[in-house]
Amino acid sequence: MMDVVRDVLNKPVVDRNGREMGRVDGILMEVPAGEAPRLTEILIGPSALGYRLHPTLGRWIAAIEYAFGVAHDRPVRIEFTGPSEIARQIQSDLAISETAADAVERRLRAWIAKIPGSG
């Protein structure tokens, strides 16, 4: 047994190379008939946090992500494989480049590169 809210939400998530991907902003659970609920995925991204706080806020943030062109594959979904991943941070088997976790950072780099004198 685990207390998902205490043990998982808001924990930092790091990729297989130790690079921080963000924090757990949401969770997805499976509730099979007659069995205990099971945590299946963790969600990373501002829209997941927004939905957790209030559905309207989540929709607004998702709309902003869409307007800025970073909504593809967001929020980031990472399969949760078990409690052995939990310590001070949650370790992912993925690299951040294999996800949309750094989409905003990539977009900002592209915009900054277009500014005269920034290179």
C-alpha positions in Angstrom: 0.0 0.0 0.0 1.1 3.6 -0.7 -0.3 7.0 -0.1 -0.2 8.2 -3.7 -0.8 11.8 -2.9 2.0 11.9 -0.3 4.4 9.6 -2.0 4.0 10.6 -5.7 2.4 14.0 -6.4 4.8 16.9 -6.6 7.9 14.6 -6.6 10.6 15.6 -9.2 10.9 13.2 -12.1 14.3 12.6 -13.7 15.1 10.9 -16.9 17.5 8.0 -17.4 20.4 10.5 -17.7 19.6 12.3 -14.4 18.1 15.4 -16.1 15.0 16.8 -14.4 11.8 16.5 -16.5 9.5 18.3 -14.2 7.3 17.3 -11.2 4.4 14.9 -11.0 1.4 17.2 -11.6 -1.2 14.5 -12.0 -1.8 10.8 -11.9 -3.9 8.2 -13.8 -5.2 5.2 -12.0 -6.9 2.0 -13.1 -9.7 0.6 -11.0 -10.3 -3.0 -12.0 -13.6 -4.5 -10.8 -13.1 -6.2 -7.4 -9.5 -5.2 -7.2 -7.5 -2.5 -5.5 -6.8 0.7 -7.6 -3.5 0.7 -9.4 -1.4 3.7 -10.4 -0.7 3.4 -14.1 0.7 6.7 -15.3 2.1 10.0 -13.9 1.5 13.3 -15.7 3.9 16.1 -16.1 3.0 19.6 -17.3 1.2 22.8 -16.4 -2.2 21.6 -17.9 -2.2 18.5 -15.7 -1.5 20.7 -12.6 -4.2 23.1 -13.7 -6.8 20.3 -14.1 -5.8 19.1 -10.6 -6.5 22.5 -9.2 -9.7 23.2 -11.1 -11.0 21.9 -14.5 -11.5 25.5 -15.9 -7.9 26.4 -15.0 -6.7 23.2 -16.7 -8.6 24.1 -19.9 -7.2 27.6 -19.9 -3.7 26.3 -19.5 -4.2 23.7 -22.2 -5.5 26.5 -24.5 -2.4 28.6 -23.8 -0.1 25.6 -24.6 -2.0 25.1 -27.8 -1.7 28.8 -28.7 2.0 28.7 -28.2 2.4 25.5 -30.3 3.6 23.3 -27.4 0.4 21.2 -26.8 1.4 18.1 -28.8 1.8 15.1 -26.5 1.1 17.2 -23.4 0.7 16.7 -20.6 3.6 14.2 -20.7 2.5 10.7 -19.7 5.0 8.3 -18.2 4.1 4.8 -17.4 4.4 4.0 -13.7 6.0 0.7 -13.1 6.2 0.4 -9.4 7.0 1.8 -6.0 10.7 1.0 -6.4 10.9 4.2 -8.5 9.9 6.3 -5.6 12.5 8.0 -3.3 13.3 11.7 -3.2 12.5 11.7 -6.9 10.9 9.4 -9.5 13.2 7.8 -12.0 12.0 7.4 -15.6 13.4 5.0 -18.1 12.9 7.6 -20.8 15.2 10.4 -21.9 13.7 13.9 -21.8 14.3 14.2 -25.5 12.0 11.2 -26.1 9.1 13.1 -24.5 7.4 16.5 -24.8 8.6 17.5 -21.4 11.0 20.0 -22.8 8.7 21.3 -25.5 8.5 24.8 -24.0 12.3 25.0 -23.6 12.8 23.9 -27.2 10.3 26.5 -28.4 11.9 29.3 -26.4 15.3 28.4 -27.8 13.9 28.6 -31.3 12.3 32.0 -30.6 15.5 33.4 -29.0 17.6 32.1 -31.8 15.6 34.4 -34.2 16.3 37.5 -32.2 19.1 39.5 -33.9 22.3 39.5 -31.8 21.3 36.5 -29.7 23.6 34.0 -31.2 
